[in-house]
C-alpha cells in the first residue's frame, strides 16, 4: 500500500482472478487449454477452488504478531515458508524460450519456495536442480513401465541433490480432458521437447536413433513407456529405488493414507491432480482433515485449488504440513517467466503473512492449533 502511494505498482495483478485474466490474453489457445483444462465438465476442478469458501478463519485478538514465522520443518529441512511449487509437466510451453522449468527453478531459488520438478520437465532435472540454488527441490516420478528406466530417473534425481521423491499415483493413463481433445492440443504438446526424458541414458538406449535425429519417434517411445500400473505390492520396490524421503501423491481416502503410513512412507500428498485426472470427485480440501487424521504423525502435503494466501492458511489449519501451488505459478510463467512465477509466489505469501498478522496467528504451528478454522456452510 505504501508503495502504491509512492506510485510504485506491482507489474502484474496480485490476485488470482485478474492474474488469470491477464494470462488468458498472453497464452496461446492450445497452451491455455492444456494448463486450464480439467476432466469432464471440470466440476471437480471448479469445486476444488470454490470449496475453500466453505471454510472460514476465526481471528484471535491481543496476540503480538508484529513478527511472524512462516517457516516449517519438512523432511528434516527448515523451509522459510509453508508452500512449494507443485509438479507441472511440460512447463516449457508456458514460456517463449521453452525453458519454463528453469524459470520455475529460478523463482524457487529467489523465494526459498521448493520446486517439485516433474518427470515431464522440458529441461533435464540436473539443470533444474542447479537453477534452484540453495533452495531444496523435490522430484516427481511418473513411474514408467520399464523398471530400469524408473531406477535411472530416480537415481539421477538423487545424485542431482533432490530432497524428496514424490510418486504420483493417479496418472498411469491420462484422464478424459475434453479441452485438449477438442482443441487438437496434441500438436502443441508434441512440439514440446521432453528434454528430461530425452537426456536419460536408459531411455536413449531404447531408441533406434537419438531423439535429436527423430524426436517424433522418441515421443512415441515415451508414450509407450509412460505409465506403470502400480499396486501396493510395488511399494517396497519404489522404496528400494532411493534413500530420499518417499511421498505418495494423489492420496484422498483415509484408508489409503493409513495403508501408506503402515507401509512406511515418509509423507502423504493429498491431491486430486487439480481435477485433471477424474471428474466427479469431492473437492480435495474437504478430504484433507480426514487424511491428516489417518496419517497420524506422518506429514501430509496438499494441493488442488489453492489460489491465494487465505487458501494456504486454511489448508494449514486443516493440518497440511506444506501447501502446493499449481496453476497460479504456470500463469506467472506465461506472463513473465521466472519474474512472473516469483511474483505469484510472493503475492500468495504476502497475503498469508498479513492474514496471520491480522488474525493473531504468529506462526504456522499456531495456525494449526484447534480453533483457527470453522466450516462456514
Ligand atoms: C499438473 N499436475 C501434475 N502433477 C504431477 O504429479 N506431475 C505432473 O507432471 C503434473 N503436470 C501438470 C500439468 C498441469 C498443466 C497442471 C495444471 C497440473 C498436477 C499438479 O501437481 C497439482 O496437483 C495441480 O496443479 C493442483 O491443482 P491446481 O491448484 O493447480 O488447480
Boltz pocket constraint, residues with backbone or C-beta under 6 A from the ligand:
constraints:
  - pocket:
      binder: B
      contacts: [[A, 34], [A, 35], [A, 36], [A, 37], [A, 45], [A, 48], [A, 86], [A, 87], [A, 88], [A, 89], [A, 90], [A, 118], [A, 119], [A, 120], [A, 140], [A, 168], [A, 249], [A, 271], [A, 272], [A, 273], [A, 274], [A, 275], [A, 276], [A, 303], [A, 304], [A, 305], [A, 306], [A, 324], [A, 325], [A, 326], [A, 327], [A, 328], [A, 330]]
      max_distance: 6.0
